Amino acid sequence: MTRGAPLPARDSTRTSPAPSRRDALRWAGLAGLGVAGAGTLGACANRAEPPPARDLITPTTVDPPLVDGMITSDVERVAPIYLGSPHPDDYVSAVPQPPADGGTASSFQILWGPPVPGRDRNVVWQELEDRLGVDRLDARMAPDASFGDRLATLLASGELPDFVYIQDSDPNAVRAITDGAFLPLNEYLAGDQVLEYPNLATTEEQAWIDSAYDGNLIGVPMPAPARNNLVVLRLDAMKEVGTDEVPDNGEDLKDLWLELAKLGEVGGRRVWGHGALEPTTFEPLHDLGQEFQLVDGRVTHKYLLPQYEDHLAYMRELWAGGFFHPDSLGQVDPELFQQGQQLNYEASFAGFYWIPDQGRINVCRRVVPDAEFIHFAMPSVNGGVGRHQIDKGYGGRVCIPADRGDDPARVRELLRICDFYRSPFGSREALFLEQGVEGRQFEFDEDGNITQLSGATDEGSVTWLGLQKNQVNQLPLINEDLLENIMTTYEQSTESGELSAVDTLISGEYARQNAKLTEIHRDFFNAVVSGRRPVSDVDTFQQEWLDAGGQLVLEDFEAMLDEAS
């Protein structure tokens, strides 16, 4: 890793082959969308037509400003790390003047957390309008739990706001993309045209490629690193069983986990090896990798791989050896790790380190002062780092309705607003979007670190449009001892995996079937791991998965790949 050294400048403009697909084939399985889906289709069809396929010319990518002290990696798509926070005097302006010139703007976005005070009573909302240069921002916010239903209703109405946040996992959102509800932005962003929007130009090429549809730049993607989650072990517990190193072989790691399961108590507290049983945490042990993969030229799923049966047997051994909390098949207390009672744990970087007094590592340290921690990339049972699943280059996107294309000047204004939301780390704009108003939502302590204030924090949720700065992992100064360990773990897990050609495709069939297929797998996985079904039932499960819609998904991906070739 490199401290404070700029990344080499790159021009990623290139022509990329764009997968092409025809609606009749692609959407044959979507007849079961229901009333909301049917309404969506009708509204979209009345307002626009599917965008024609084209060769994708990716927008030029430039490197974001490098803040002094930022620690970067030579491994692509590993997020930089910054120790602490920039000094209050070091924040700079990334958007010298408001992007809009009066008027209104409107959005539909996810609400994270409790309801937000209305515009007239919300200081952050009013400040956001001033910074955007709009007379009024009509922000419609829907909680995550009901976001899909609210989006379906919005799409069915045909009356879309200027900005619509969508995720490819939502079948109604996918259908809206393919029906042409949203404006292709190629003529505004392809190649060097993106340089008109300096912050959008820092978007990694992979995000543009992964979020394109038939070569069309549909919306502005929110870039994402290849890996966001980390796994940690309690090092102090490891030392109690005679080791301070995580084994580099999955079989040896199993032996260590089973030894830890026998401890019963560490740091004066009752402990378990692992809490909630999330299948993806352990999949690198058997090199399961991407959810969908190409094997011998055919699309398959990780649960259909030959080593999946061995993975089930491995997990069954861990359960039988007492490694998992007895309630791990259901809902386990999410505070178990913070309470010092879980030895092996997975969370996002923010979950571990978001702010010094709330990040789970430091909460655990307050409960167990002698607690020590070590992150690691899950090893393979064959030795070395296991094959991890790599995330797409983006985690969501903000789309502009197709009818706004009738006014190119308005589109450019909306893109300037998007550019504001993508202001980089170290800018006053990004600080405001993430933290709110100084003195109301946050303040700087005597060392220059950000401290959140109570009382008005809920106001700030209005700033989450769905576009943020390129991810920079801010590590509290008190956790500096883990810096090398964190960066090495991210680098190893990132290098272990690779996106497949299937990852760049948008499948409505998958969006429609995913929830059901996930539930079928979870029921089977839990039953086998806990001993209620034999491992040998894997063939039965695989056929059930295929019959329940998995085969349709595989065929949809196959058809798209065939047509692209």
N, C-alpha and C positions, 0 to 999 in steps of 0.2 A: 504494500500500500504506500501511498505517497502523501506527505504532509505539505499542503499549501502549494503544490506544483500544478500549473494549469494542464488541463487535458489537451491533447493535440486537436487543432481545428480540423473539422471534417466537413465535406460537402457530400451529403448522402443522396443527392438528387440522382435518381436512376429510374429506368423504366422496369416495372415489375410485372411479371405475368399475373393477371387477375383471374381467379377462378370464375367461370361463367356458369350460370344455371338458369333453367327455365321454370317459370312459376308453376306450370301445370304438374311437372314432375315433383318439384320441390315441396309443393304445398298440398299434395294429394292426401296426406295424413292429417291435415289440420281441420277437417270437417267437424271434429268434436270440440272445437274451441268454446262453444256455448254462446249464449246470447251476447255477452260483452264482446267476444271476439268477432261475432257476426256483425255487430254494430261498427266495430273498428274497421272491418273490411269495407263496409258500405261507405262510411265517411271518407276514408282514404281514397277509394276509387272515384268519388265524386270530385275530389280536389286535385288529384295528380295522377300521373302514370308512372309505372316502374321505370327507373332510370336506365338508359341503355348501357350495356357493358362497354368498357373501354380499357385500354392499357393504363395501368396506374403509374403516374409520375409522382414519386413521393416528394413532399416538401423538403427543402434543404434543411439540414439539421446543423445548428451552431451550438457551441458549448455554453452553458449558463455561466454567469459571472462566478468566479472562484473567490469565496470569502477567505481572508487570511485565517489560517488555522484549520481550514477544511481538509479532511483526510479522505483521499480518493483511492480507488482500487484500479489495478490494471485489468481486472476482469470485467468485461462488459455487463451492464445492467445490474451491477452491485451498487447500491445507494451509498453516497458519501456519508461520513460520520463527522459530526462537529461536537467538540467537547464544550459543554456548558451552553452559553448564549453569547452572541456578539455583544460588545459593549453598547450601551444605549446611544452613544455618540457615533457609532460606526454604521448605523442603518442608513441606507441611501434610498433615493427615490428611483423606482424603475419605470414609472409612468409620469412624465413631467407635467402633463396636463390631463384633465378629465377626458375620457374617451368619447363622451356624448356631448351634445350641445342642446340641452333642454329636452323637452318632450317626456315621453314615458317609455318604460321597458317593462316586460313581464316575464315571469318564469314559472316553471313547475319543477319542484325539487324535493328531495327527501328531507324530512325533519328528523334529526338525531336528537333524542332527549325529549324533555317536556315541552309543552306548547310554548310558543314564542309570544311575548307581548305584542299587541298590535302596533302598526306603524306609528300611530300618533303618540304612543307611550313607549316607544323603543328607540333609545338613543343610538344604538348601533345601526339600526335600520335607517335612521335619518342621516347619520354620518356616511353610510354606504351610498345613499342617493347623492350626497354632496360630492363624494369622491368619484362616482361614476359620471357626474354631470347631468343627471336626469332630474326632472321635476318630481317624478313619482316612479317608484319601483313597485309594481304589483307582483309580489312573490307569493305564490301558492305553495304551501308546504304540506306534505302528506307523510305521516309516520311510516317507518320502514315496513311494519306489519301489514299496513293497508295500502302500500304504495302501488302494488300491481293492480288492485281493483280500481283505485282512483285514476291510474293511468289509462286503464281500459275505458273508463267513462269519459275521460278527456278526449281520447282519440276518437271515440264514437261520436262525440259532439261535432268534430270537424273544426272547432274553433280553438286553435292552438296558440299558446303564448309565444313570445319571441324565442325563449329558451326552454327546451324540454330535456330533462335528464332521463336517460334510459340505460338499461342493462340488457345484454344479449340473452340473459337467462329468462327473460320475460317473453312468452310467445306473442303477446299482442305488440310489444315493442319491435320484435323481429319482423312481424308481418307489416307493421307500419313502414319499416325501412324498405322492405322489398316492394311494397305497393307505391312507394314514391312520396310518402307523406313529408319527407324531410329533404332539404335542399342539398344536392351535391356541391361541394365547395372547391372543386378542382380549379375552376377559373379564378379563384381568389387565393388559393394556397399552394398549388402545385409548383414545384421547383423553387425558384428564387422569389416568387410572388409572396411567399410566407414571410419574407424578411420585412415586409411592411408592418408585421406584428412581431416585434423582437422576442417577446416572451413565448409566443406560440412556436417560434422558430427553434426553441430549445427542446421541443418534443422529440424524443428519440424516434428514429426511423421505424423501429419495430412496432411502435404504437400506431403509426399511420397505416402500416401494412396490415396489422391484425384487425384494425377497425374498419378497413375499406370493404365495400361491397361491390362486386363486379367492377372493380377498378375505380369506384366512386368514393370520394372522401365524404362520407356521411357523418357530419358532426365533427366536433373537436374532442379528441380523446383525452382522458386523464391518464398520463403515463404512470406505469407501475414498474417497480424493480422485478427481477426474475424471481426473487424469493423475499418474503416479508417476515415469515414466522421463524422462530428460533426454538430449539429444544434445549432444556437445561437440566443438569443433575446437581443435587446437593453434594458438593465436594466434601464437606465435613462428614457426611454419612459414608461416602466412599472411603474416607480415611479410616473410619471405624472398622471396615472390613478389609483393610490392608492395602489400599491402592489410591493413587492420586491421578491416575490417567484413565480416560475412557478407552476401552478396547477398540482396535481398528478392525475387528471382525465381529459380525453379528452374532455368531454362536458364543463367542467369549462374552459379549455384552449381555446375552441372555443369562449366562452364569452369574455375572455381576448383579444384574437386576434381581435374580432369585436370592442371592445372598442379602441384598438390601431388604428384601421382603421379610427376612427373618429377624431384622433388628427390632421391630416393634416400637421402639422409642428412640428418638434422636433429639438432642438439645432440650431434654426435659418434656417433650411433647409426643403423644401418640402419633405414629406416622404410617403412611401407606406408600407403596412404590409409585403408583400412578392413579389419578382420579378418573374423570370421565373418559370412557373408551371411544376415542375418535379414530376411526380406521385409518385415515390418511397419515396420522403421525408415524405409524410403524411401517408403512408400505415400502420405503426405501430399503428396508432390511432384505427384501427379496426382489429388488430392482424392478418394481412394478411401473414406475415412471409415469408418463402422461396418461390421462384418462383414455384417450383414443390414440391409436398408434398404427403405423403401417408395418406389417409383417409380411415379407415375401410379396410385397405389392398390394396387399389387401388390408382393408381397414378392420381393426379388431379393437377390443376393449381390454383394459388391464385385468378385469376379473375373468377374462377368457384365456389369459396366458397360462402356460403349463405350470409355472412356479407358484400360481395362486394357491394350489392345494397345499404346498409346503408352507406357505405363509400362514394359512389357517391352522395347521398343526403346530407351528411355532407359537402363535398367539394362544392356542389352547394350553400349551405347556406353561406359559406365563400366568394364565388364569389359575390353573391347577396349583401352581406354586405360590399363590397368594400375593402376586405382584400388584393386582388391581384392587382398588377399593371395592368392597362388596356391593355398593350401589352404583358402580361405574356403568352398568348397562342402562341406567336411567339417568336422572338428573342428580349429579353430585354437587355439593356446596361449591360454588365457583371460588369461594374464598379459601379453599383448602390449602392451596400453595402459600397464599399470603399469611395464613395462620401457622405456617411452619410445619404442616402435616402431610405434605406431598413432596416426594423426593425427585420425581421425574415429571417434567411439565413442559407444555408447548404453549407459546403465545406469540403475538406480534411484538415487534420491537417496542412499539408504543405501550403495549400492555406491560412490558417489563420495565420500561424506563421513562415513560412519558414526562413526568415531572418528578423531581427528587422525592417529594413527600407522598406521592401517590403511586409511582411505579411499583409493580409487585415485588421486584427484587428487594427494594429498600423497605417496603412494608414488612416483608418477611424478616429482614435484618433487624427491624425494630422489635419484632416478636421473639426472634432467636438471635441475640447479638453475636453469637459465634458462628452463625451460618455462613458457609462459603458456597460459591457457585462456579460451575463450569459449563459453557455451551459446547455443543458438538454437532457435527454433521452425522446423521445416522449411518452407521456402517452397513455393508452388505454381508450376508452370511458367507459370501464367497471371498471376503476380504476387501479392504479398501472402502472408499465411500460408496454408499448405495446410490442407486439412481433415483434422484428426487424429481418430483413433478415441478415443472417450471411454469410460472404464470405467464399469461399473455402480456403483451407490451402495454396493455391498458386495462383499467379497472372499471370503466364506464365512459360515457360520452355525453356531451351536451349538443343537442341537435337544433337546427333552425328550420322552421316550417318551410315547405316548398314555395308557398305563395309569396314569401318575403323576397324571392328571387326576382319579382317584377320591379323591384327598386334596388339596383346595385349599390347605390349610396347608402341605403339603409342596411344592407348586408354588411358593408364595410364598417359601419358604425357598430353593429352588433359584434363583429369580429374584434373590434377594438375593445369592446367591453369584455369579451372572452380573454383578450390579451391582458387586461387588468387583473382578472381573476387568476391568471397563470404567472403573476409576478414572482420573481425568484426569492430563494432564501437570502436573508440579509437585507431585504428591501422593507421599507416602511409599509408598503401596500400588503405584502405577505404577512407582516406582523399584525396589521389590523385585521386581515381576513381570518387569521387563525386565533388571535387573542382578544380582539375587540378594542375597546377604547381604554387607553392608559389612564389609570386613576379610577376607572369604573369597573372594568373586568380584570385588569392586571396592573401590576406595578413592577419596577425593578428593585431588587434588594441591594444592599450595600456593595455586593460583589458583581452587580450587573446581571444577575440571574432573574428570569421571569418568575414572578409569584402571582398566582391567580387569586383574585379577591372574591369574596362571597357576596351575595345580595342581588347582583344584576347579571350573572353569567349567562342566563338563559337567552338574553337578548341576542347574543352573538350567533345563534344557530342560523339566523337569516343569511349569513354570509356564505353558507355552504351551498353553492350553486351546483357543484359536481366537478369543478375545475380547481385545482390547486397547484402550487409550485411542484417542480420535480422533487421527489422525496429526498430529504436529508434527515438522517437519523441523529437527533440531538441526544448525546449521552451526558447525563449529569456528571459534574466533576468528581463527585464522590464515587463514581463507578469507573474511573479512569483505569483501574487495574484490570478491567475486563475488556478494554478496547481491542487489543490484539486478538484476543480469543473470539470476540464477536465478529471482527472483520474476517478472520480466517474461516470461521464457520460459514459465513455467508458466501465466501469465495468457493469453498469446497462444495457446498450444496449446489451452488449455481453452476459450476463447471461439470457437475455430475450428470446434469439433465440436458435435454434439448427439445425445443418445440418441434412438433411434427407438422407435416403439411395440413393435417386435419385441424390443427389449432387455429389456422388462419381463416377457417370457413365459419359461416353463420348458418346454423341449421334450425329451421323452425320445428322440424320433427323432434330434434333433441330438446328444444325449449319446452315443447309440449309434453314429452315423455319423462323428462328428467326427474321430477319430484316423485313420480310413481316408481321409477327404477331405483332411485336412491333409497326409498323406503323398503323395497323388496330386498335390496342388498343388506341394509342395516338389520332387518329382522333375521336374515339368514346368518350374517356375521355374528351377531350377538348370541344366537342359538348355538352355533358351533363353538365359539370361544368359551361359552359358559358350560359346555358339555351337554346341552339339551338335544343337540343333533350331532351325528358323527361327521367327521371331516370328509368321509367318503361320499357324503351327499352333495359334494361340489358339482358333480355332473347334473344332478337334478336341478340345483340352483341355476346353473348356467343356462339350461334349457328354459327354465321358467323366466329368467331375465330376457332371453331372446324372444320368447312368445309374448311377453308383456309389453313389447314395444322396442326392445333393444335391437331386434333384427331390422325393424323399420328405420331406426336411426343409422345403423351401419350401412344400409342400402342407400339412404339419403346422402351420406358422406361419400360413398362410392360413386354415386351418380354425379355429384359435383366434381369430384376428382377426374372422373372419366371425361366429362365435358370440358374441363379445363385443359386436358391434355390434347 
